[in-house]
Amino acid sequence: MMKKVLIALTLVFVFSVYFPAAAQEDFARVHGTVYYWYNLEPLKNSVVEVNSTPVQIYVAKNGEYSFNLPPGTYVITARYYRDNVLLYYAEENLTILEGGGEYIVDLIAFPLFEDMEIGDETNLVPSIETPENENIWMISAAIAVVVLVSTSAVFYYLKKRRRKLPEAKAEPAREMIRYVGLPADLQEVIDKVKESGGRITQLELRGKLPYSEAKVSLMLADLESRGLIRRIKKGRGNIIILKE
């Protein structure tokens, strides 16, 4: 009788130790960094979420995040808030295969335009579907490389243009461009765009001005008709560029 009890206790011990450890080996470590689209710097204090069961949320204080996930298909999102207003958003799909391992998923957060709905069919970065699961990771990596190279090229071009501009110390009187006969409210719009390096999204500009959305749109249309600014359509929003 004692021998049977010892055998039963041994089996219980083996099952309690081996199977949880074996299940843990199937978990994969998913980690990466959330980057700001304009200069590819880590976007601190971003909120990263993955639709696991239960949902996991991570506040990336330094822009970096990490999750432990079992095999499956997931959507990882990153949000950046300022004064409780959602300004930047990123989303990536990820498939984790059996056997665990390590997955690096970097996210590039783009501006969230006024009328964009999270989760709709319009994505800032297009996704590609393939019937072969083994190619998903390679395609995602290729898309990430293309986005990184394109963004880096734009940033380098803008930085090179800024270096050609005269420094404020050389001519203090030209620190801010003043236009003769321009109303005060329109001059204020020009100054805000100038402070942002000559380019800004319409959503960010509206947050810097004490006017309604309708008035901001009318002022921008007025400035564009005067040939002082240029509006570029990006997704469902606009990027405002100050003409030189």
Order of alpha helices (4+ residues) and beta strands (2+ residues): alpha-beta-beta-beta-beta-beta-beta-beta-beta-alpha-alpha-beta-alpha-alpha-beta-beta
